Amino acid sequence: MLKGKVAIVTGGTRGIGFAIVQKFLENGAKVALLGSKSETVEKAIAELKGQNSSYEVIGFYPNLTKEEEVKDIFKKVEESFGSIDILVNNAGVSSRTKLEDYTEEEYDKVSDLNIKSVFVCSKIVIPYLKKTKGVILNTSSMVSIYGQPSGVMYPASKFAVNGMTKSLSRELAPFGIRVNAVAPGVIETDMVKNLPEEMIKPLIQTIPLGRIGSPEDIANAFLFLASDMANYITGVVLSVDGAATN
Ligand code: NAD
């Protein structure tokens, strides 16, 4: 579905981002995965090459909030792979701190990675996507629908992601660039896998489909939205949550 396309996936070293990278490679894309440090980026690339040595995958670890660093990396991706067709803004950090205990440092950490990095990477990729009539995809969350009872900046940041998705879909539509988001429900990444059984069980009872989602469930939605099958879809926040938010 993505033969000949070039994708950049932030937060591509593990969890949902790693599943997106795998899915895109399986479907013929060339992928640049971005992470926070060299060891995790190298480990992810080694694992992917182990799965299929012909995968065309490279990795970097820029500070996603610094325009000059991101600019430099995106230039390297185009030099290596010839174009950029898809940007997936997936890197994110969650938060559960009560408002009274929230520090300015935590506010900055969550808003920098979850909001500013989406702003910076989307801005820097525009000249490339204008050439390819490409796609920007953002990872939102089910908490962007109804909030959460602690860690206010996490849901607030995902409301911002939805806002950027909808606004940029309008701003960039004249250039043939599509902008969409996927809002995952509870997904079985490392964080959820390590929760005790007594926390998981009641959680599952709140999900009409009766199970936690897999990273692949989310990657499938990204694949569809990145592909030409979604050519007339833009400005959408697609819930992939087993009806948890219905
Ligand atoms: P994860 O913690 O497993 O992976 C996070 C990724 O972000 C990693 O690749 C990491 O390298 C990268 N990252 C972290 N800090 C970074 C930094 N400072 N600079 C650059 N990269 C950094 O997380 P995940 O659960 O796979 O979540 C991925 C996205 O999905 C996030 O945006 C998250 O908010 C969203 N999400 C997750 C769930 C869930 O249940 N897991 C649900 C809804 C939304």
Boltz pocket constraint, residues with backbone or C-beta under 6 A from the ligand:
constraints:
  - pocket:
      binder: B
      contacts: [[A, 10], [A, 11], [A, 12], [A, 13], [A, 14], [A, 15], [A, 16], [A, 17], [A, 34], [A, 35], [A, 36], [A, 37], [A, 40], [A, 62], [A, 63], [A, 64], [A, 89], [A, 90], [A, 91], [A, 92], [A, 93], [A, 94], [A, 113], [A, 139], [A, 140], [A, 141], [A, 142], [A, 183], [A, 184], [A, 185], [A, 186], [A, 187], [A, 188], [A, 189], [A, 190], [A, 192]]
      max_distance: 6.0
